[in-house]
Amino acid sequence: MANVPRNGINQFLSNKPNRLLARIEQYFWSNEETIDSTNLCFYVFKPFPGNISPKQKKSWAALQSQSLSPFESGDRYYYVSAQGLHLWVSQIALTGIPETAAQTSLEDGTHIVAGEQHLYQQIWQDEVMLECIVRSSESNTTDTERKIDTKRPWAMQSYLQSKLKSPQAWILITTFIFLLAIIWYAGAAITLFAQNEYAAMQNQRLDPLVKGQLTQRKEFEEHEQILNLLQTWRSGHGYLPESLALIAVAINPLGDWEIKEISWQENRLVLQLNTGEMDIAALVTEIESIPSITSAGIKPHGGTDNFLLEASFND
């Protein structure tokens, strides 16, 4: 396999964006420039000097196009590529772009190209014409001739490139990107709002069911706690049944009552009671009169007629 020069690879890669723009431009904007195929033009290619900056290339090319033209009253056309200055000069005024500037670039090497009235010998390298000599149409040549193809001019300023470099184009591009960002954020905000509304509707629909389940679960846990306590009476050091019986004997004469919760720990009994219309002062007196109780107290708990009775028993 033949080795490809590194500079040729770099040139190919650097020309890819230009090729893409040229194809887009050819598809949407056909070449409407006038092509001068009658006037005889002399071609000069001058590469950029090594010490020139990119910003100085245009001014350098403009000065060179003036100094290299040998005709005081003639006309000229020049094109600035990545390699240097491409200049066409004519003794009379041009009626359009020279046909060798409007032709499609050729592959590397020497080519004999036939225009409408002139015959050219051209040398091409990396899609750039390095040399173009006008030959006599009557001269005998064994080289294969090809007609000039002007579908994709190689030495004409791209319409897209000129527009993309203008401030108006960048303003439009920036505005377009800004509008896209606004649309994207607006779409995201609308989507988030719709999701929140849907979630709120689902919560409203499920809230009564959830609340009912939570209430039932709470009641179940309270009943389970009471059942567990009743089942472990015998493990409460043998005092819980007797202590609860003493409290019941003291409260029963005072009226109807109901136990909500029971807690027994270290000879200390805590009862949550619903006392109804019972005399609380008399209840405290009766509880304190029990000989085995060392201390007793009662305080309101929760709603009306709910009290928390605490009594500590002797060991």
Solvent accessible surface area in square Angstrom, and as a share of the most:
residue,aa,sasa,rsa
1,M,232,1.04
2,A,89,0.69
3,N,147,0.75
4,V,93,0.53
5,P,89,0.56
6,R,192,0.70
7,N,98,0.50
8,G,20,0.20
9,I,80,0.40
10,N,84,0.43
11,Q,30,0.13
12,F,99,0.41
13,L,98,0.49
14,S,67,0.43
15,N,19,0.10
16,K,104,0.44
17,P,76,0.48
18,N,72,0.37
19,R,75,0.27
20,L,109,0.54
21,L,38,0.19
22,A,42,0.32
23,R,147,0.54
24,I,64,0.32
25,E,27,0.12
26,Q,75,0.33
27,Y,175,0.67
28,F,135,0.56
29,W,112,0.39
30,S,78,0.50
31,N,53,0.27
32,E,157,0.70
33,E,99,0.44
34,T,87,0.50
35,I,55,0.28
36,D,4,0.02
37,S,14,0.09
38,T,72,0.42
39,N,23,0.12
40,L,73,0.36
41,C,16,0.10
42,F,96,0.40
43,Y,26,0.10
44,V,54,0.31
45,F,46,0.19
46,K,74,0.31
47,P,79,0.50
48,F,30,0.12
49,P,53,0.33
50,G,89,0.86
51,N,139,0.71
52,I,29,0.15
53,S,44,0.28
54,P,108,0.68
55,K,192,0.82
56,Q,96,0.43
57,K,55,0.23
58,K,148,0.63
59,S,64,0.42
60,W,39,0.14
61,A,0,0.00
62,A,35,0.27
63,L,120,0.59
64,Q,34,0.15
65,S,1,0.01
66,Q,107,0.47
67,S,81,0.52
68,L,59,0.29
69,S,24,0.16
70,P,94,0.59
71,F,50,0.21
72,E,185,0.83
73,S,107,0.69
74,G,26,0.25
75,D,48,0.25
76,R,95,0.35
77,Y,48,0.18
78,Y,82,0.31
79,Y,47,0.18
80,V,49,0.28
81,S,19,0.12
82,A,78,0.61
83,Q,49,0.22
84,G,0,0.00
85,L,1,0.00
86,H,0,0.00
87,L,0,0.00
88,W,1,0.00
89,V,4,0.02
90,S,1,0.01
91,Q,119,0.53
92,I,104,0.53
93,A,71,0.55
94,L,28,0.14
95,T,94,0.54
96,G,24,0.23
97,I,14,0.07
98,P,3,0.02
99,E,10,0.05
100,T,4,0.03
101,A,0,0.00
102,A,0,0.00
103,Q,2,0.01
104,T,19,0.11
105,S,34,0.22
106,L,24,0.12
107,E,99,0.44
108,D,85,0.44
109,G,33,0.32
110,T,80,0.46
111,H,24,0.11
112,I,4,0.02
113,V,1,0.00
114,A,12,0.09
115,G,14,0.13
116,E,140,0.63
117,Q,109,0.49
118,H,38,0.17
119,L,10,0.05
120,Y,11,0.04
121,Q,54,0.24
122,Q,0,0.00
123,I,57,0.29
124,W,2,0.01
125,Q,85,0.38
126,D,40,0.21
127,E,60,0.27
128,V,10,0.06
129,M,0,0.00
130,L,59,0.29
131,E,68,0.31
132,C,14,0.09
133,I,83,0.42
134,V,49,0.28
135,R,58,0.21
136,S,64,0.41
137,S,75,0.48
138,E,141,0.63
139,S,44,0.29
140,N,150,0.77
141,T,40,0.23
142,T,144,0.83
143,D,77,0.40
144,T,124,0.72
145,E,87,0.39
146,R,92,0.34
147,K,160,0.68
148,I,32,0.16
149,D,64,0.33
150,T,47,0.28
151,K,138,0.58
152,R,89,0.33
153,P,30,0.19
154,W,27,0.10
155,A,0,0.00
156,M,42,0.19
157,Q,98,0.43
158,S,20,0.13
159,Y,95,0.36
160,L,26,0.13
161,Q,41,0.18
162,S,49,0.32
163,K,100,0.43
164,L,70,0.35
165,K,136,0.57
166,S,29,0.19
167,P,95,0.60
168,Q,119,0.53
169,A,16,0.12
170,W,145,0.51
171,I,111,0.57
172,L,123,0.61
173,I,59,0.30
174,T,86,0.50
175,T,61,0.35
176,F,122,0.51
177,I,104,0.53
178,F,125,0.52
179,L,88,0.44
180,L,89,0.44
181,A,41,0.32
182,I,80,0.41
183,I,113,0.58
184,W,168,0.59
185,Y,143,0.54
186,A,45,0.35
187,G,35,0.33
188,A,46,0.36
189,A,59,0.46
190,I,120,0.61
191,T,72,0.42
192,L,104,0.52
193,F,131,0.54
194,A,55,0.43
195,Q,110,0.49
196,N,85,0.44
197,E,81,0.36
198,Y,139,0.53
199,A,48,0.37
200,A,44,0.34
201,M,124,0.56
202,Q,51,0.23
203,N,96,0.49
204,Q,135,0.60
205,R,145,0.53
206,L,69,0.35
207,D,62,0.32
208,P,87,0.55
209,L,109,0.54
210,V,69,0.40
211,K,122,0.52
212,G,33,0.31
213,Q,121,0.54
214,L,104,0.52
215,T,75,0.44
216,Q,125,0.56
217,R,153,0.56
218,K,129,0.55
219,E,85,0.38
220,F,129,0.54
221,E,86,0.39
222,E,61,0.27
223,H,110,0.49
224,E,75,0.34
225,Q,100,0.45
226,I,40,0.20
227,L,100,0.50
228,N,74,0.38
229,L,31,0.16
230,L,71,0.35
231,Q,139,0.62
232,T,67,0.39
233,W,64,0.23
234,R,232,0.85
235,S,85,0.55
236,G,11,0.11
237,H,142,0.63
238,G,38,0.36
239,Y,89,0.34
240,L,1,0.01
241,P,47,0.30
242,E,96,0.43
243,S,4,0.03
244,L,21,0.10
245,A,52,0.40
246,L,74,0.37
247,I,0,0.00
248,A,22,0.17
249,V,106,0.61
250,A,13,0.10
251,I,0,0.00
252,N,88,0.45
253,P,109,0.69
254,L,52,0.26
255,G,33,0.32
256,D,135,0.70
257,W,58,0.20
258,E,90,0.40
259,I,49,0.25
260,K,77,0.33
261,E,67,0.30
262,I,16,0.08
263,S,54,0.35
264,W,29,0.10
265,Q,127,0.56
266,E,146,0.65
267,N,25,0.13
268,R,106,0.39
269,L,2,0.01
270,V,22,0.13
271,L,0,0.00
272,Q,29,0.13
273,L,0,0.00
274,N,47,0.24
275,T,1,0.01
276,G,32,0.31
277,E,184,0.82
278,M,15,0.07
279,D,86,0.44
280,I,45,0.23
281,A,71,0.55
282,A,32,0.25
283,L,1,0.00
284,V,43,0.24
285,T,87,0.51
286,E,71,0.32
287,I,1,0.00
288,E,106,0.48
289,S,74,0.48
290,I,17,0.09
291,P,127,0.80
292,S,35,0.23
293,I,16,0.08
294,T,90,0.52
295,S,65,0.42
296,A,32,0.24
297,G,33,0.32
298,I,37,0.19
299,K,105,0.44
300,P,107,0.68
301,H,75,0.33
302,G,78,0.75
303,G,49,0.47
304,T,124,0.72
305,D,56,0.29
306,N,30,0.15
307,F,36,0.15
308,L,31,0.15
309,L,5,0.02
310,E,47,0.21
311,A,1,0.01
312,S,31,0.20
313,F,15,0.06
314,N,72,0.37
315,D,143,0.74
